[in-house]
Amino acid sequence: MARRRSGPDLVGLTVLALLSVRPSHPYELHRFIIDTHKEYVRGLPRSLYHAVDRLAAEELIEPAETSREGRRPERTVYRITAEGRAELATRLTRLLEQPGDDSGAFVAAISLIGCLPVPAAERALRGRAAALHGRVAALDAHMRALEENGLPRVLALELECERALRAAEAEWVGTVLARLGSGELTWPASLKSGLLASLAEEENPAPD
């Protein structure tokens, strides 16, 4: 029986996100992940190649072309499928919208948020902000109950810690939403289409 992944597939999510920008081969994706310091992607390069194989088997990505330069091994360029784009939007929205125990998953989602249209990103972040404020209110009520029962404050330190973290995250999400609402923060198509262009230029420099 195959083992189920215990958490979100951040490597697969990243592959889908990058291929939504343009078709690429795994080596190029690897370089981009390293160059942009996406440190939540662990186990490179093996995890990346495993993710590519898995996504291809699930028909979320597909080979676009295969080429060979000199004695180098063949390189297969992959592109995202329509099903892959839908899956990317679903996974990314879920990670943005639903607070979880893994802060690294939210950091990963934020790093890829430009793959969603701005209105969709706003909706997801508003959902997260509402959930965070609800969690803070629940923690406040829990701590009040502890005090009313005369329990030592030291027994609630972990609750205080979680409240502080959740409140800080809610405040930050609120500032991002304000910047999106004002137009200060956006991601035009020209920026999105250029995410991997620099790597392509490095591999195929223009002649002097």
JOJONOR-V457456 format. One line per field, one symbol per residue. phi: phi as a letter, one per 30 degrees, with the letter a starting at -180 (. if undefined). burial: 1 if it has 9 or more other C-alpha atoms within 8 Angstrom, else 0. Layout:
phi = ???
burial = ???
This chain:
phi = .dddddbddddddddddddddadacedddedddddchddddciddeddddddddddddidbbdcabbbchcdddbcdcbdcddddddedddddddddcdbdcddddeddddcdddcdeedddddddddeddddddddddedddddddddidedddcddddddddddddddddedddddddddidcabdeddddcecdddddddbdddd
burial = 0000000001111111111111111101111111000000100000111011001100111111010100000001111110011011101111111110000011011001111001011101111110111011001100100110000000010011001001101100110110110000000000011001001010000000
